[in-house]
Amino acid sequence: MAGVSQSFIAKIESRKIDPSYNKVKMLFDILEKMETRINYTVSKIFHKGVIGVQKNDKIAKAIRLMMEHGYSQLPVFDGEQTVGCISEKTILNQVTAGRELSQVSQGLVEEIMEEAPPQIDENAPLPLVSSLLHVYPAVLVTKKGKVVGIVTKADLFKVIV
């Protein structure tokens, strides 16, 4: 990452060479960046506020919200409690199973919703959310037990840039 070889670092550590200021600064900058990434928490990258639907909403509402906001999935709530997830894939599976889209869109979200995405505290470390995103398309972020945001795979890029 710093553009120096492992043998160069070994020579510095064994005091066989005295590196230039620029090389040392570059190494420290890289180490600092790596430490900062390790100490990142979800609070630095999540989207505040969550757009979702209630379990008794019509599927048409979920489709409309996905289209308006450019989302591929939405959490499903029963009041303030997360009870499931509805996605483009879930809806399209209904259509490919032979149901008319007009019929599907008039159904209730709870009839076709999938399991709820996992929830983590806003102070959870990034490696935890990264691991969860290998399995789930999104992770909900909570503060004192209340859902306050959402993280998707694209949000992890915020750490890099």
Chimera marker file (.cmm) of the C-alpha trace (Angstrom):
<marker_set name="trace">
<marker id="1" x="0.000" y="0.000" z="0.000" r="1" g="1" b="0" radius="0.5"/>
<marker id="2" x="2.898" y="2.370" z="0.723" r="1" g="1" b="0" radius="0.5"/>
<marker id="3" x="4.828" y="1.399" z="-2.380" r="1" g="1" b="0" radius="0.5"/>
<marker id="4" x="7.775" y="-0.107" z="-0.501" r="1" g="1" b="0" radius="0.5"/>
<marker id="5" x="8.914" y="-3.703" z="-0.285" r="1" g="1" b="0" radius="0.5"/>
<marker id="6" x="8.721" y="-5.896" z="2.765" r="1" g="1" b="0" radius="0.5"/>
<marker id="7" x="12.505" y="-6.176" z="2.735" r="1" g="1" b="0" radius="0.5"/>
<marker id="8" x="12.768" y="-2.367" z="2.878" r="1" g="1" b="0" radius="0.5"/>
<marker id="9" x="10.587" y="-2.347" z="5.999" r="1" g="1" b="0" radius="0.5"/>
<marker id="10" x="12.671" y="-5.179" z="7.507" r="1" g="1" b="0" radius="0.5"/>
<marker id="11" x="15.855" y="-3.130" z="6.926" r="1" g="1" b="0" radius="0.5"/>
<marker id="12" x="14.280" y="-0.138" z="8.677" r="1" g="1" b="0" radius="0.5"/>
<marker id="13" x="13.204" y="-2.313" z="11.612" r="1" g="1" b="0" radius="0.5"/>
<marker id="14" x="16.696" y="-3.828" z="11.959" r="1" g="1" b="0" radius="0.5"/>
<marker id="15" x="18.264" y="-0.339" z="11.659" r="1" g="1" b="0" radius="0.5"/>
<marker id="16" x="20.302" y="-1.348" z="8.605" r="1" g="1" b="0" radius="0.5"/>
<marker id="17" x="19.083" y="1.736" z="6.713" r="1" g="1" b="0" radius="0.5"/>
<marker id="18" x="17.962" y="5.213" z="7.686" r="1" g="1" b="0" radius="0.5"/>
<marker id="19" x="14.941" y="6.002" z="5.476" r="1" g="1" b="0" radius="0.5"/>
<marker id="20" x="14.146" y="9.442" z="4.128" r="1" g="1" b="0" radius="0.5"/>
<marker id="21" x="11.547" y="11.606" z="5.796" r="1" g="1" b="0" radius="0.5"/>
<marker id="22" x="9.191" y="11.151" z="2.816" r="1" g="1" b="0" radius="0.5"/>
<marker id="23" x="9.309" y="7.336" z="3.061" r="1" g="1" b="0" radius="0.5"/>
<marker id="24" x="8.669" y="7.397" z="6.816" r="1" g="1" b="0" radius="0.5"/>
<marker id="25" x="5.806" y="9.863" z="6.432" r="1" g="1" b="0" radius="0.5"/>
<marker id="26" x="4.251" y="7.718" z="3.703" r="1" g="1" b="0" radius="0.5"/>
<marker id="27" x="4.424" y="4.630" z="5.940" r="1" g="1" b="0" radius="0.5"/>
<marker id="28" x="2.862" y="6.472" z="8.879" r="1" g="1" b="0" radius="0.5"/>
<marker id="29" x="0.101" y="7.887" z="6.671" r="1" g="1" b="0" radius="0.5"/>
<marker id="30" x="-0.799" y="4.382" z="5.456" r="1" g="1" b="0" radius="0.5"/>
<marker id="31" x="-0.779" y="3.003" z="9.016" r="1" g="1" b="0" radius="0.5"/>
<marker id="32" x="-2.997" y="5.875" z="10.159" r="1" g="1" b="0" radius="0.5"/>
<marker id="33" x="-5.482" y="5.232" z="7.327" r="1" g="1" b="0" radius="0.5"/>
<marker id="34" x="-5.626" y="1.549" z="8.219" r="1" g="1" b="0" radius="0.5"/>
<marker id="35" x="-6.227" y="2.314" z="11.901" r="1" g="1" b="0" radius="0.5"/>
<marker id="36" x="-8.967" y="4.798" z="11.042" r="1" g="1" b="0" radius="0.5"/>
<marker id="37" x="-10.760" y="2.185" z="8.940" r="1" g="1" b="0" radius="0.5"/>
<marker id="38" x="-10.593" y="-0.338" z="11.768" r="1" g="1" b="0" radius="0.5"/>
<marker id="39" x="-12.092" y="2.155" z="14.213" r="1" g="1" b="0" radius="0.5"/>
<marker id="40" x="-14.963" y="3.158" z="11.930" r="1" g="1" b="0" radius="0.5"/>
<marker id="41" x="-18.419" y="2.414" z="13.185" r="1" g="1" b="0" radius="0.5"/>
<marker id="42" x="-21.671" y="2.098" z="11.324" r="1" g="1" b="0" radius="0.5"/>
<marker id="43" x="-22.638" y="5.597" z="12.512" r="1" g="1" b="0" radius="0.5"/>
<marker id="44" x="-20.195" y="7.058" z="9.968" r="1" g="1" b="0" radius="0.5"/>
<marker id="45" x="-21.760" y="5.477" z="6.877" r="1" g="1" b="0" radius="0.5"/>
<marker id="46" x="-25.448" y="4.637" z="7.332" r="1" g="1" b="0" radius="0.5"/>
<marker id="47" x="-28.360" y="6.413" z="5.643" r="1" g="1" b="0" radius="0.5"/>
<marker id="48" x="-30.381" y="8.234" z="8.264" r="1" g="1" b="0" radius="0.5"/>
<marker id="49" x="-34.092" y="7.580" z="8.068" r="1" g="1" b="0" radius="0.5"/>
<marker id="50" x="-35.618" y="4.484" z="6.580" r="1" g="1" b="0" radius="0.5"/>
<marker id="51" x="-38.217" y="4.290" z="3.857" r="1" g="1" b="0" radius="0.5"/>
<marker id="52" x="-40.335" y="1.234" z="4.377" r="1" g="1" b="0" radius="0.5"/>
<marker id="53" x="-43.871" y="-0.050" z="4.240" r="1" g="1" b="0" radius="0.5"/>
<marker id="54" x="-46.312" y="-1.428" z="6.770" r="1" g="1" b="0" radius="0.5"/>
<marker id="55" x="-47.191" y="-5.113" z="6.547" r="1" g="1" b="0" radius="0.5"/>
<marker id="56" x="-50.816" y="-4.299" z="5.711" r="1" g="1" b="0" radius="0.5"/>
<marker id="57" x="-49.930" y="-1.889" z="2.869" r="1" g="1" b="0" radius="0.5"/>
<marker id="58" x="-50.659" y="-2.934" z="-0.685" r="1" g="1" b="0" radius="0.5"/>
<marker id="59" x="-47.756" y="-4.230" z="-2.744" r="1" g="1" b="0" radius="0.5"/>
<marker id="60" x="-48.466" y="-1.398" z="-5.205" r="1" g="1" b="0" radius="0.5"/>
<marker id="61" x="-47.304" y="1.082" z="-2.548" r="1" g="1" b="0" radius="0.5"/>
<marker id="62" x="-44.037" y="-0.830" z="-2.105" r="1" g="1" b="0" radius="0.5"/>
<marker id="63" x="-43.478" y="-0.822" z="-5.880" r="1" g="1" b="0" radius="0.5"/>
<marker id="64" x="-44.170" y="2.914" z="-6.056" r="1" g="1" b="0" radius="0.5"/>
<marker id="65" x="-41.747" y="3.695" z="-3.195" r="1" g="1" b="0" radius="0.5"/>
<marker id="66" x="-39.022" y="1.529" z="-4.745" r="1" g="1" b="0" radius="0.5"/>
<marker id="67" x="-39.418" y="3.301" z="-8.071" r="1" g="1" b="0" radius="0.5"/>
<marker id="68" x="-39.532" y="6.803" z="-6.527" r="1" g="1" b="0" radius="0.5"/>
<marker id="69" x="-36.414" y="6.304" z="-4.431" r="1" g="1" b="0" radius="0.5"/>
<marker id="70" x="-34.445" y="3.888" z="-6.611" r="1" g="1" b="0" radius="0.5"/>
<marker id="71" x="-34.372" y="1.118" z="-3.988" r="1" g="1" b="0" radius="0.5"/>
<marker id="72" x="-34.442" y="-2.588" z="-4.737" r="1" g="1" b="0" radius="0.5"/>
<marker id="73" x="-35.815" y="-3.587" z="-1.321" r="1" g="1" b="0" radius="0.5"/>
<marker id="74" x="-37.739" y="-2.070" z="1.573" r="1" g="1" b="0" radius="0.5"/>
<marker id="75" x="-38.081" y="-3.118" z="5.190" r="1" g="1" b="0" radius="0.5"/>
<marker id="76" x="-41.575" y="-4.072" z="6.309" r="1" g="1" b="0" radius="0.5"/>
<marker id="77" x="-42.888" y="-2.766" z="9.618" r="1" g="1" b="0" radius="0.5"/>
<marker id="78" x="-45.710" y="-3.578" z="11.990" r="1" g="1" b="0" radius="0.5"/>
<marker id="79" x="-45.976" y="-0.207" z="13.655" r="1" g="1" b="0" radius="0.5"/>
<marker id="80" x="-42.345" y="0.565" z="14.540" r="1" g="1" b="0" radius="0.5"/>
<marker id="81" x="-41.215" y="-3.076" z="14.714" r="1" g="1" b="0" radius="0.5"/>
<marker id="82" x="-39.468" y="-4.627" z="11.714" r="1" g="1" b="0" radius="0.5"/>
<marker id="83" x="-41.215" y="-7.801" z="10.623" r="1" g="1" b="0" radius="0.5"/>
<marker id="84" x="-39.920" y="-8.459" z="7.124" r="1" g="1" b="0" radius="0.5"/>
<marker id="85" x="-38.524" y="-7.236" z="3.843" r="1" g="1" b="0" radius="0.5"/>
<marker id="86" x="-39.993" y="-6.858" z="0.371" r="1" g="1" b="0" radius="0.5"/>
<marker id="87" x="-37.790" y="-6.681" z="-2.692" r="1" g="1" b="0" radius="0.5"/>
<marker id="88" x="-38.015" y="-6.401" z="-6.450" r="1" g="1" b="0" radius="0.5"/>
<marker id="89" x="-36.965" y="-10.042" z="-6.561" r="1" g="1" b="0" radius="0.5"/>
<marker id="90" x="-39.817" y="-11.068" z="-4.245" r="1" g="1" b="0" radius="0.5"/>
<marker id="91" x="-42.359" y="-9.258" z="-6.399" r="1" g="1" b="0" radius="0.5"/>
<marker id="92" x="-40.947" y="-10.568" z="-9.681" r="1" g="1" b="0" radius="0.5"/>
<marker id="93" x="-40.994" y="-14.117" z="-8.296" r="1" g="1" b="0" radius="0.5"/>
<marker id="94" x="-44.764" y="-13.752" z="-7.930" r="1" g="1" b="0" radius="0.5"/>
<marker id="95" x="-45.086" y="-12.697" z="-11.569" r="1" g="1" b="0" radius="0.5"/>
<marker id="96" x="-42.828" y="-15.484" z="-12.864" r="1" g="1" b="0" radius="0.5"/>
<marker id="97" x="-44.907" y="-17.939" z="-10.817" r="1" g="1" b="0" radius="0.5"/>
<marker id="98" x="-47.818" y="-17.086" z="-13.087" r="1" g="1" b="0" radius="0.5"/>
<marker id="99" x="-49.655" y="-14.318" z="-11.225" r="1" g="1" b="0" radius="0.5"/>
<marker id="100" x="-50.608" y="-11.163" z="-13.095" r="1" g="1" b="0" radius="0.5"/>
<marker id="101" x="-48.721" y="-8.046" z="-11.948" r="1" g="1" b="0" radius="0.5"/>
<marker id="102" x="-52.029" y="-6.204" z="-11.498" r="1" g="1" b="0" radius="0.5"/>
<marker id="103" x="-53.214" y="-9.007" z="-9.192" r="1" g="1" b="0" radius="0.5"/>
<marker id="104" x="-49.919" y="-9.061" z="-7.276" r="1" g="1" b="0" radius="0.5"/>
<marker id="105" x="-49.888" y="-5.288" z="-6.813" r="1" g="1" b="0" radius="0.5"/>
<marker id="106" x="-53.294" y="-5.369" z="-5.105" r="1" g="1" b="0" radius="0.5"/>
<marker id="107" x="-52.154" y="-7.951" z="-2.555" r="1" g="1" b="0" radius="0.5"/>
<marker id="108" x="-50.820" y="-7.110" z="0.894" r="1" g="1" b="0" radius="0.5"/>
<marker id="109" x="-47.098" y="-6.831" z="1.576" r="1" g="1" b="0" radius="0.5"/>
<marker id="110" x="-47.300" y="-9.358" z="4.430" r="1" g="1" b="0" radius="0.5"/>
<marker id="111" x="-48.524" y="-12.025" z="1.972" r="1" g="1" b="0" radius="0.5"/>
<marker id="112" x="-45.201" y="-12.125" z="0.103" r="1" g="1" b="0" radius="0.5"/>
<marker id="113" x="-42.620" y="-10.498" z="2.412" r="1" g="1" b="0" radius="0.5"/>
<marker id="114" x="-39.390" y="-12.275" z="3.271" r="1" g="1" b="0" radius="0.5"/>
<marker id="115" x="-37.515" y="-12.362" z="6.572" r="1" g="1" b="0" radius="0.5"/>
<marker id="116" x="-36.519" y="-9.061" z="8.151" r="1" g="1" b="0" radius="0.5"/>
<marker id="117" x="-32.995" y="-7.748" z="7.624" r="1" g="1" b="0" radius="0.5"/>
<marker id="118" x="-30.686" y="-7.965" z="10.637" r="1" g="1" b="0" radius="0.5"/>
<marker id="119" x="-30.428" y="-5.000" z="12.985" r="1" g="1" b="0" radius="0.5"/>
<marker id="120" x="-27.292" y="-3.600" z="14.597" r="1" g="1" b="0" radius="0.5"/>
<marker id="121" x="-26.558" y="-0.697" z="16.910" r="1" g="1" b="0" radius="0.5"/>
<marker id="122" x="-25.229" y="2.508" z="15.345" r="1" g="1" b="0" radius="0.5"/>
<marker id="123" x="-21.957" y="2.033" z="17.250" r="1" g="1" b="0" radius="0.5"/>
<marker id="124" x="-21.290" y="-1.428" z="15.816" r="1" g="1" b="0" radius="0.5"/>
<marker id="125" x="-17.886" y="-1.815" z="14.135" r="1" g="1" b="0" radius="0.5"/>
<marker id="126" x="-17.684" y="-1.844" z="10.343" r="1" g="1" b="0" radius="0.5"/>
<marker id="127" x="-16.277" y="-5.371" z="10.129" r="1" g="1" b="0" radius="0.5"/>
<marker id="128" x="-19.527" y="-6.622" z="11.688" r="1" g="1" b="0" radius="0.5"/>
<marker id="129" x="-21.765" y="-4.877" z="9.158" r="1" g="1" b="0" radius="0.5"/>
<marker id="130" x="-19.441" y="-5.944" z="6.344" r="1" g="1" b="0" radius="0.5"/>
<marker id="131" x="-19.855" y="-9.590" z="7.393" r="1" g="1" b="0" radius="0.5"/>
<marker id="132" x="-23.634" y="-9.254" z="7.547" r="1" g="1" b="0" radius="0.5"/>
<marker id="133" x="-23.745" y="-7.671" z="4.085" r="1" g="1" b="0" radius="0.5"/>
<marker id="134" x="-22.124" y="-10.800" z="2.659" r="1" g="1" b="0" radius="0.5"/>
<marker id="135" x="-25.343" y="-12.618" z="3.553" r="1" g="1" b="0" radius="0.5"/>
<marker id="136" x="-28.067" y="-9.923" z="3.557" r="1" g="1" b="0" radius="0.5"/>
<marker id="137" x="-28.757" y="-7.159" z="1.031" r="1" g="1" b="0" radius="0.5"/>
<marker id="138" x="-29.199" y="-4.555" z="3.778" r="1" g="1" b="0" radius="0.5"/>
<marker id="139" x="-28.738" y="-4.078" z="7.517" r="1" g="1" b="0" radius="0.5"/>
<marker id="140" x="-30.956" y="-1.856" z="9.651" r="1" g="1" b="0" radius="0.5"/>
<marker id="141" x="-29.284" y="0.486" z="12.123" r="1" g="1" b="0" radius="0.5"/>
<marker id="142" x="-30.811" y="1.068" z="15.553" r="1" g="1" b="0" radius="0.5"/>
<marker id="143" x="-30.373" y="3.554" z="18.355" r="1" g="1" b="0" radius="0.5"/>
<marker id="144" x="-31.785" y="2.566" z="21.734" r="1" g="1" b="0" radius="0.5"/>
<marker id="145" x="-33.789" y="-0.162" z="20.018" r="1" g="1" b="0" radius="0.5"/>
<marker id="146" x="-35.427" y="2.130" z="17.443" r="1" g="1" b="0" radius="0.5"/>
<marker id="147" x="-34.607" y="1.818" z="13.720" r="1" g="1" b="0" radius="0.5"/>
<marker id="148" x="-32.847" y="5.024" z="12.656" r="1" g="1" b="0" radius="0.5"/>
<marker id="149" x="-31.145" y="4.063" z="9.398" r="1" g="1" b="0" radius="0.5"/>
<marker id="150" x="-30.024" y="1.485" z="6.888" r="1" g="1" b="0" radius="0.5"/>
<marker id="151" x="-26.711" y="0.293" z="5.406" r="1" g="1" b="0" radius="0.5"/>
<marker id="152" x="-26.228" y="-1.403" z="2.037" r="1" g="1" b="0" radius="0.5"/>
<marker id="153" x="-23.112" y="-2.698" z="0.304" r="1" g="1" b="0" radius="0.5"/>
<marker id="154" x="-22.695" y="0.574" z="-1.592" r="1" g="1" b="0" radius="0.5"/>
<marker id="155" x="-22.345" y="2.426" z="1.723" r="1" g="1" b="0" radius="0.5"/>
<marker id="156" x="-19.130" y="0.563" z="2.497" r="1" g="1" b="0" radius="0.5"/>
<marker id="157" x="-17.443" y="2.519" z="-0.306" r="1" g="1" b="0" radius="0.5"/>
<marker id="158" x="-17.681" y="5.635" z="1.882" r="1" g="1" b="0" radius="0.5"/>
<marker id="159" x="-14.820" y="4.226" z="3.935" r="1" g="1" b="0" radius="0.5"/>
<marker id="160" x="-12.552" y="3.930" z="0.912" r="1" g="1" b="0" radius="0.5"/>
<marker id="161" x="-13.008" y="7.418" z="-0.510" r="1" g="1" b="0" radius="0.5"/>
<link id1="1" id2="2" r="1" g="1" b="0" radius="0.2"/>
<link id1="2" id2="3" r="1" g="1" b="0" radius="0.2"/>
<link id1="3" id2="4" r="1" g="1" b="0" radius="0.2"/>
<link id1="4" id2="5" r="1" g="1" b="0" radius="0.2"/>
<link id1="5" id2="6" r="1" g="1" b="0" radius="0.2"/>
<link id1="6" id2="7" r="1" g="1" b="0" radius="0.2"/>
<link id1="7" id2="8" r="1" g="1" b="0" radius="0.2"/>
<link id1="8" id2="9" r="1" g="1" b="0" radius="0.2"/>
<link id1="9" id2="10" r="1" g="1" b="0" radius="0.2"/>
<link id1="10" id2="11" r="1" g="1" b="0" radius="0.2"/>
<link id1="11" id2="12" r="1" g="1" b="0" radius="0.2"/>
<link id1="12" id2="13" r="1" g="1" b="0" radius="0.2"/>
<link id1="13" id2="14" r="1" g="1" b="0" radius="0.2"/>
<link id1="14" id2="15" r="1" g="1" b="0" radius="0.2"/>
<link id1="15" id2="16" r="1" g="1" b="0" radius="0.2"/>
<link id1="16" id2="17" r="1" g="1" b="0" radius="0.2"/>
<link id1="17" id2="18" r="1" g="1" b="0" radius="0.2"/>
<link id1="18" id2="19" r="1" g="1" b="0" radius="0.2"/>
<link id1="19" id2="20" r="1" g="1" b="0" radius="0.2"/>
<link id1="20" id2="21" r="1" g="1" b="0" radius="0.2"/>
<link id1="21" id2="22" r="1" g="1" b="0" radius="0.2"/>
<link id1="22" id2="23" r="1" g="1" b="0" radius="0.2"/>
<link id1="23" id2="24" r="1" g="1" b="0" radius="0.2"/>
<link id1="24" id2="25" r="1" g="1" b="0" radius="0.2"/>
<link id1="25" id2="26" r="1" g="1" b="0" radius="0.2"/>
<link id1="26" id2="27" r="1" g="1" b="0" radius="0.2"/>
<link id1="27" id2="28" r="1" g="1" b="0" radius="0.2"/>
<link id1="28" id2="29" r="1" g="1" b="0" radius="0.2"/>
<link id1="29" id2="30" r="1" g="1" b="0" radius="0.2"/>
<link id1="30" id2="31" r="1" g="1" b="0" radius="0.2"/>
<link id1="31" id2="32" r="1" g="1" b="0" radius="0.2"/>
<link id1="32" id2="33" r="1" g="1" b="0" radius="0.2"/>
<link id1="33" id2="34" r="1" g="1" b="0" radius="0.2"/>
<link id1="34" id2="35" r="1" g="1" b="0" radius="0.2"/>
<link id1="35" id2="36" r="1" g="1" b="0" radius="0.2"/>
<link id1="36" id2="37" r="1" g="1" b="0" radius="0.2"/>
<link id1="37" id2="38" r="1" g="1" b="0" radius="0.2"/>
<link id1="38" id2="39" r="1" g="1" b="0" radius="0.2"/>
<link id1="39" id2="40" r="1" g="1" b="0" radius="0.2"/>
<link id1="40" id2="41" r="1" g="1" b="0" radius="0.2"/>
<link id1="41" id2="42" r="1" g="1" b="0" radius="0.2"/>
<link id1="42" id2="43" r="1" g="1" b="0" radius="0.2"/>
<link id1="43" id2="44" r="1" g="1" b="0" radius="0.2"/>
<link id1="44" id2="45" r="1" g="1" b="0" radius="0.2"/>
<link id1="45" id2="46" r="1" g="1" b="0" radius="0.2"/>
<link id1="46" id2="47" r="1" g="1" b="0" radius="0.2"/>
<link id1="47" id2="48" r="1" g="1" b="0" radius="0.2"/>
<link id1="48" id2="49" r="1" g="1" b="0" radius="0.2"/>
<link id1="49" id2="50" r="1" g="1" b="0" radius="0.2"/>
<link id1="50" id2="51" r="1" g="1" b="0" radius="0.2"/>
<link id1="51" id2="52" r="1" g="1" b="0" radius="0.2"/>
<link id1="52" id2="53" r="1" g="1" b="0" radius="0.2"/>
<link id1="53" id2="54" r="1" g="1" b="0" radius="0.2"/>
<link id1="54" id2="55" r="1" g="1" b="0" radius="0.2"/>
<link id1="55" id2="56" r="1" g="1" b="0" radius="0.2"/>
<link id1="56" id2="57" r="1" g="1" b="0" radius="0.2"/>
<link id1="57" id2="58" r="1" g="1" b="0" radius="0.2"/>
<link id1="58" id2="59" r="1" g="1" b="0" radius="0.2"/>
<link id1="59" id2="60" r="1" g="1" b="0" radius="0.2"/>
<link id1="60" id2="61" r="1" g="1" b="0" radius="0.2"/>
<link id1="61" id2="62" r="1" g="1" b="0" radius="0.2"/>
<link id1="62" id2="63" r="1" g="1" b="0" radius="0.2"/>
<link id1="63" id2="64" r="1" g="1" b="0" radius="0.2"/>
<link id1="64" id2="65" r="1" g="1" b="0" radius="0.2"/>
<link id1="65" id2="66" r="1" g="1" b="0" radius="0.2"/>
<link id1="66" id2="67" r="1" g="1" b="0" radius="0.2"/>
<link id1="67" id2="68" r="1" g="1" b="0" radius="0.2"/>
<link id1="68" id2="69" r="1" g="1" b="0" radius="0.2"/>
<link id1="69" id2="70" r="1" g="1" b="0" radius="0.2"/>
<link id1="70" id2="71" r="1" g="1" b="0" radius="0.2"/>
<link id1="71" id2="72" r="1" g="1" b="0" radius="0.2"/>
<link id1="72" id2="73" r="1" g="1" b="0" radius="0.2"/>
<link id1="73" id2="74" r="1" g="1" b="0" radius="0.2"/>
<link id1="74" id2="75" r="1" g="1" b="0" radius="0.2"/>
<link id1="75" id2="76" r="1" g="1" b="0" radius="0.2"/>
<link id1="76" id2="77" r="1" g="1" b="0" radius="0.2"/>
<link id1="77" id2="78" r="1" g="1" b="0" radius="0.2"/>
<link id1="78" id2="79" r="1" g="1" b="0" radius="0.2"/>
<link id1="79" id2="80" r="1" g="1" b="0" radius="0.2"/>
<link id1="80" id2="81" r="1" g="1" b="0" radius="0.2"/>
<link id1="81" id2="82" r="1" g="1" b="0" radius="0.2"/>
<link id1="82" id2="83" r="1" g="1" b="0" radius="0.2"/>
<link id1="83" id2="84" r="1" g="1" b="0" radius="0.2"/>
<link id1="84" id2="85" r="1" g="1" b="0" radius="0.2"/>
<link id1="85" id2="86" r="1" g="1" b="0" radius="0.2"/>
<link id1="86" id2="87" r="1" g="1" b="0" radius="0.2"/>
<link id1="87" id2="88" r="1" g="1" b="0" radius="0.2"/>
<link id1="88" id2="89" r="1" g="1" b="0" radius="0.2"/>
<link id1="89" id2="90" r="1" g="1" b="0" radius="0.2"/>
<link id1="90" id2="91" r="1" g="1" b="0" radius="0.2"/>
<link id1="91" id2="92" r="1" g="1" b="0" radius="0.2"/>
<link id1="92" id2="93" r="1" g="1" b="0" radius="0.2"/>
<link id1="93" id2="94" r="1" g="1" b="0" radius="0.2"/>
<link id1="94" id2="95" r="1" g="1" b="0" radius="0.2"/>
<link id1="95" id2="96" r="1" g="1" b="0" radius="0.2"/>
<link id1="96" id2="97" r="1" g="1" b="0" radius="0.2"/>
<link id1="97" id2="98" r="1" g="1" b="0" radius="0.2"/>
<link id1="98" id2="99" r="1" g="1" b="0" radius="0.2"/>
<link id1="99" id2="100" r="1" g="1" b="0" radius="0.2"/>
<link id1="100" id2="101" r="1" g="1" b="0" radius="0.2"/>
<link id1="101" id2="102" r="1" g="1" b="0" radius="0.2"/>
<link id1="102" id2="103" r="1" g="1" b="0" radius="0.2"/>
<link id1="103" id2="104" r="1" g="1" b="0" radius="0.2"/>
<link id1="104" id2="105" r="1" g="1" b="0" radius="0.2"/>
<link id1="105" id2="106" r="1" g="1" b="0" radius="0.2"/>
<link id1="106" id2="107" r="1" g="1" b="0" radius="0.2"/>
<link id1="107" id2="108" r="1" g="1" b="0" radius="0.2"/>
<link id1="108" id2="109" r="1" g="1" b="0" radius="0.2"/>
<link id1="109" id2="110" r="1" g="1" b="0" radius="0.2"/>
<link id1="110" id2="111" r="1" g="1" b="0" radius="0.2"/>
<link id1="111" id2="112" r="1" g="1" b="0" radius="0.2"/>
<link id1="112" id2="113" r="1" g="1" b="0" radius="0.2"/>
<link id1="113" id2="114" r="1" g="1" b="0" radius="0.2"/>
<link id1="114" id2="115" r="1" g="1" b="0" radius="0.2"/>
<link id1="115" id2="116" r="1" g="1" b="0" radius="0.2"/>
<link id1="116" id2="117" r="1" g="1" b="0" radius="0.2"/>
<link id1="117" id2="118" r="1" g="1" b="0" radius="0.2"/>
<link id1="118" id2="119" r="1" g="1" b="0" radius="0.2"/>
<link id1="119" id2="120" r="1" g="1" b="0" radius="0.2"/>
<link id1="120" id2="121" r="1" g="1" b="0" radius="0.2"/>
<link id1="121" id2="122" r="1" g="1" b="0" radius="0.2"/>
<link id1="122" id2="123" r="1" g="1" b="0" radius="0.2"/>
<link id1="123" id2="124" r="1" g="1" b="0" radius="0.2"/>
<link id1="124" id2="125" r="1" g="1" b="0" radius="0.2"/>
<link id1="125" id2="126" r="1" g="1" b="0" radius="0.2"/>
<link id1="126" id2="127" r="1" g="1" b="0" radius="0.2"/>
<link id1="127" id2="128" r="1" g="1" b="0" radius="0.2"/>
<link id1="128" id2="129" r="1" g="1" b="0" radius="0.2"/>
<link id1="129" id2="130" r="1" g="1" b="0" radius="0.2"/>
<link id1="130" id2="131" r="1" g="1" b="0" radius="0.2"/>
<link id1="131" id2="132" r="1" g="1" b="0" radius="0.2"/>
<link id1="132" id2="133" r="1" g="1" b="0" radius="0.2"/>
<link id1="133" id2="134" r="1" g="1" b="0" radius="0.2"/>
<link id1="134" id2="135" r="1" g="1" b="0" radius="0.2"/>
<link id1="135" id2="136" r="1" g="1" b="0" radius="0.2"/>
<link id1="136" id2="137" r="1" g="1" b="0" radius="0.2"/>
<link id1="137" id2="138" r="1" g="1" b="0" radius="0.2"/>
<link id1="138" id2="139" r="1" g="1" b="0" radius="0.2"/>
<link id1="139" id2="140" r="1" g="1" b="0" radius="0.2"/>
<link id1="140" id2="141" r="1" g="1" b="0" radius="0.2"/>
<link id1="141" id2="142" r="1" g="1" b="0" radius="0.2"/>
<link id1="142" id2="143" r="1" g="1" b="0" radius="0.2"/>
<link id1="143" id2="144" r="1" g="1" b="0" radius="0.2"/>
<link id1="144" id2="145" r="1" g="1" b="0" radius="0.2"/>
<link id1="145" id2="146" r="1" g="1" b="0" radius="0.2"/>
<link id1="146" id2="147" r="1" g="1" b="0" radius="0.2"/>
<link id1="147" id2="148" r="1" g="1" b="0" radius="0.2"/>
<link id1="148" id2="149" r="1" g="1" b="0" radius="0.2"/>
<link id1="149" id2="150" r="1" g="1" b="0" radius="0.2"/>
<link id1="150" id2="151" r="1" g="1" b="0" radius="0.2"/>
<link id1="151" id2="152" r="1" g="1" b="0" radius="0.2"/>
<link id1="152" id2="153" r="1" g="1" b="0" radius="0.2"/>
<link id1="153" id2="154" r="1" g="1" b="0" radius="0.2"/>
<link id1="154" id2="155" r="1" g="1" b="0" radius="0.2"/>
<link id1="155" id2="156" r="1" g="1" b="0" radius="0.2"/>
<link id1="156" id2="157" r="1" g="1" b="0" radius="0.2"/>
<link id1="157" id2="158" r="1" g="1" b="0" radius="0.2"/>
<link id1="158" id2="159" r="1" g="1" b="0" radius="0.2"/>
<link id1="159" id2="160" r="1" g="1" b="0" radius="0.2"/>
<link id1="160" id2="161" r="1" g="1" b="0" radius="0.2"/>
</marker_set>
